[in-house]
Structures are given as C-alpha cells and as structure tokens.
Amino acid sequence: MKKFLSLLILCFIPSIFSAQERSSFMPHKGEVISIFSFAGQAGVSDDNFYSVAKDGFLIRWNSDKTGYHYQLTDRQIKKVAVNPVKQEIAIYETNEGSVNTVSVWDLKTFTKKFALNISETVLCLNYSKKGTYLIIGTATESGTFFINPNNGSVMKPVSEKMLMTSYVETANSEKSLMCYAMTGHIAYIDLTKGKLLKKITFKTGFDKMVLFNKNKNIACVKDKKIFIADAMTGKIELEIPAKNPVLHVYNDELYYFDSVQFAKTHSLFKFDFSDGIIKNPVIAYNFNGKVDGTISSFMITEGKVFFGSTKGEIYTVDLNTENEFFIVNQITNNNIKRVMDIVFVDDDLYMLTEDSIYKSDENKEIVIRLADNPGYTNIEKIIDEKTGAKIVLWSKDRQCTVSMLDLRDNKIKELYTSKGQIVSLKNCSNIIIDVENSSVVNRYNINTGLYEELYYGSGIQDAVIKGDVDLYIAKSCSNPTDSPLVYVNTKTHETVQLKIDANLIYNLALDETADEKDNKYLYAIAVFENDAKPSTKILKYDLKTKAVSVVQSFSSADYSGDLYVSSGYVFNKLCSSLVSSVTTQSKKVTTYKRSYSLASKIAAGTDNVVFLNYDGSLSWIDAKNPEIVADWYITVDERVLEY
C-alpha cells in the first residue's frame, strides 16, 4: 500500500534548528504570498505583522517597520496557513517535483515543531477555526488529511473521502466544515459525526476561494473574473471582470485589488451588500504610489493596509488621513549586494556579486573590489604552476564564454565559448573540466588553449580530473548493468565502469587543500533507489586500490545536496537544511548551527570555512565547533556589515 504521508521530524532541538533573526529593511527575493498578524489573539499586545514569500523567508515587521528575517526553508513556499489561536503557522514547501512538505512553525521561538512528507501536490492548507485541526488537501487518491497541529499525528474526524479538495473552512464551532473540490462540487460535512450533510454541484477549476458575509457567500476566481456565489446553493449571483485579482476578507467583508504592472495609482475595491443584496464593487480607497511588480498579497487592519508585491517589496498605507488618494509607503530597501558564489584560494576568500568580483582581507573586516563582473553567476579557482592562482568565471546552466581573472593584475581574459549549457565546471592545475548539456565532458588547457571533448554519454552530472590523465565521471543510470561512476584514461581512451550499485552519483570532490600527489581519495554523493527504502550516502573511492567505503549515510534520497572536502573534513548539506561535517579519520560528525538564512554552498580555506547563504550573506565557522563565528554581508557601498 502506498504511503502518502510520513512524519519527517517530530521534535527539533531548538539550539540547532532555531537561529537569531537578522534585522534589516531588505525585501524578499520572490513573490510575497502571505501577509498576516496575530492581532486579537490572547496574549498578543504588539502590532507586528509578518510576510512570507516564495523565496522561503519569513519576515516579522515591527512597529518601527524594521524587518526581522528568518529563512524557513530552502525550497519554494507555495501556501501559508495561520493558526487562529497560537502564534504559529504552517507552510507548504516544494521543489516542484517529488518533494512536497508541510511544516509547522512556532513563531514565538522561530522553531519548527514538525514536518510532514506528502507524496503529492498540496491543493489547500488551512487551520480549523479553533486550531484543533491542520487540514491538508492533496491532488489525488489520498484525499484530505486532518493533522494534530501539536504533534503532527493524523486525526480522522471525517469518514468521507475528500478528494481534490482545494478549499476548506470550518464553522466557528468546528462542528461542521465546508469544502470545495476542483472536480466541481461543494460539500458540507458534520465533524461531530464525520458524515456528509450536503453536496452541491458547482463549477470546476475555481481558485483563490474565500467565505464571507457570515459564511453565506463564496468568492472565487476563474478566467480573469471574480465570481460571487450563494454558499448553500452554489448559484452564481455576480461575476465581474478582473485581470489579476487578489482577495481578502476583513471584518467579514470582501475586498480586492486588481493590480496592474507599473501602475502609479491603485484602487482597493469592496463588495457592497447594502439592503442584503449583492451589488457591484465600489472603491473603498484610492492609493497613490508606484509598486514594484504587482500586488500579490495584502492585509487590512484598523486604519492601515499592508501589502506585498510580486518583486518581494513590502508597502504600507496609513488610512488615518483625509486624502482623496492615500500615500503608498515602501518600507523595504535593498541595501546589500547578494553574493552569488564564493571560492577560496589558500585562505583568501573571493566573492562574486551581480556586478563585481571581491576579495576579503585577511582579517575579514573589509572587502577589496578587484574587477567588474561582466554577467557571470559562478566562479572557480585554478592554480597555474607558472603564473599562480586565477579565478575562472562561468555561468551554470547557460551556454557562455568562460573567462579568467588574473590575480596579478585583476584583468579578465576570455578563454573559450562552451558549445552547450554548462552543468558543472571543475579544475585541476591548469586544466578546466566542464560538463555540457549533461552529455559531454570537455577539457580546456589554459596554457595551450586546447578545448577538446573527452567523453560523450547520457545523464552526466559531474566530472573531475586528477593530473591530466585520470578522469572520473558521475552520472545517473537506469540500466542495472551500468555504473554511475565511470573512469576514463584521457591518453589511452580506456573507459571503465567502476563497480558501484547506486542509481545516481553527483558532486564529485577531491580534498581542496591537499597537494595533487596527496589526493588519494575521491568523494561523491550517491543516491540508492533500488533498496526497500531509498538512501543517500557519501562514498569514498580509493584511487589506488579502487575500494569503495561509506563515509556517512542518510535514510532518504537527496538529489541536490552539496559536498566539499577540506583538510580531512567532509562537509555536506544532505537530507537536511543544516550543514554537517564528518572527519575522514575518526568519522566524528559535527552539525553546525544555522544563521537566520540557510546555507546554499560550502567553501573552505586553510583555516576558515564559509557558508554562502541563500540570501547572499556569508557565515564564517570553525570546522571543529558547531557555533558560527561571524555573519556578514556586503553593502551597496562595499562595506562589510556584520549582524
């Protein structure tokens, strides 16, 4: 029997999974999908509000409009539900593929209570009115789950199979609920008995559904129209054109924006229910002020409106003024340069931002600007025996001209133009190895300028070369007779499939701090799908004896982890949002505390280890200690700002 839902993590250790928030006026990096507050809950006396965006971040905005940032996930957030009785939210996060997770967060402590792995797309996420249930509607046969929001256990108040549920709302008493299925019906269910009370035929494919007017009416969106229907009969009472409507219920009344790109004025509409008859909407307020993108989410409170945009910006409007047009005030301000990639050369850290290439000084207190970035997204180091270290500039998943920054004079020189999209790029001495279109491995010699194809195949993930002869290629394989790790002798063209029974190998790594002659092992991430339970393992391959051993094992499949080997430490971010390391000798595992943002890449020098975080900030750590030594980012005026 297929397992549709599993409890991933029931209890989190606050010292590891919680982190200090960062205060700033920075916007989100993606579309704002929810703005909410806990005003009116017992024990809540502040006027803070919160924003959540697709970028995985939650920001708490204080009364002085300072934002306290915290990254909930490194996946995209698609839905947010707010607990009506606790300072708690649930989020639906996904990689737009096989990973679909609902997690519950305590926002008093910024800690995750639990997470549920769901095998399908989540269509709806909502709390019941008293917070007894967290209700999750899914896309196919598993139907709708009722979850205990305290511990993640499954509750079964309903015997009816609720399929394709995209909207659910309980009565204030929680004795009954109303739900809408994408297949085109509305159902009312008695929660005290778990039985169906009534089913109404309705139209299919509605989105953005809300109940209002004492639960007598439903508002929903389809085909660039807002529909108002009788909640008990399903009869459409009104439909109006709306290109891009965003709905919100305040004091049981329905408001909406119909946001237009680059508009300088905005109208907040309200549906008129005078005389008990639904009428065309009227303008409640007119606003004056440019919004970056379009309005994607908003919230009304007593005397104020808060809204977020598709570009991640946050705005407020004070309604306590006597103006025909109320002024839109932008409270976000982008004052940092996001670091896109990092690499160490010895113990010097080099950083790539959207417009520049920087180097940190040895005390990590200032950054030195070396050159303009002509449009690249990635950097790699290369050590030439004659002329010293250089920085290679390239762009992942693009066809591009690979260039090189000479650290002697900070001049950029073009090397070669890739024939396809570059999937990965690695170096060894004066050699660059790239994988293009997941099918070709190429070699470029920076001294001779020779650019040549070394291997052609399918499903190629990564490649590294030791010396100028021994090429190792990581790939995926569907045929059980194939190997996901291939050796190629670049002189004799001998090709050998190495004996490893994994389904996928990616992220090959040699010890970055070892001399060429001292690199005796190749490390890799391997995914095993054929076992009764999928797993991910860090493998160590002995380059001399050809023996394979397991450095660390994880009890789930991770297809996008990170691996970095330095000074006897194997750093990884696998099957977790946290970075850990394992020593190659003693196998001691250290899990590192997170910053307010999660790490997206790991790099290490002789004495320092740095995590590049998703928001472009940097976290400096001591490899032997789980504590973060320093967190900082680069400001637009090229200063180091520590927080």
Buried (B, 14 or more C-beta within 10 A) or exposed (E): EEEBBEBBBEEBEEEBBBBBBBBBBBBBBBBBBBBBBBBEBEEEEEEBBBBBBBBBBBBBBEEEBEBBBBBBBBBBBBBBBBBBBBBBBBBBBBBEEEBBBBBBBBBEEBBBBBBBBBBBBBBBBBBBBBBBBBBBBBBEEBBBBBBBBBEBEEBEBBEBEBBBBBBBBBBEEBEBBBBBBBEBBBBBBBBEEEEBEEBBEBBEEBEBBBBBBEBBBBBBBBEEEBBBBBBBEBEBEBEBEBEBBBBBBBEEBBBBBBBBEEBEEBBBBBBBBEEEEBEEBEEBBEBBBEBBBBBBBBBBBEEBBBBBBBBBBBBBBEBEEEEEEBEBEBBBEBEBBBBBBBBBBEEBBBBBBEEBBBBBEEEBEEBEBBBEBEEBBBBBBBBBEEEEBBBBBBBBEBEBBBBBBBBEEBEBEEBBEBBBBBBBBBBBBBBBBBBBEBBBBBBBBBEEEEBEEBBEBEBBBBBBBBEBEBBBBBBBBEEEEBBBBBBBEBEEEEEEBBEBEBBBBBBBBBBBBBEEEEBBBBBBBBBBEEEEEBBBBBBBBEBEEEEBEEBBBBEBBBBBBBBBBBBBBBBBBBBBBBBBBBBBEEEEEBBBBBBBBBBBBBBBBEEBBBBBBBBBBBBBBBBEEBEBEBBBBBEEEBEBBEB
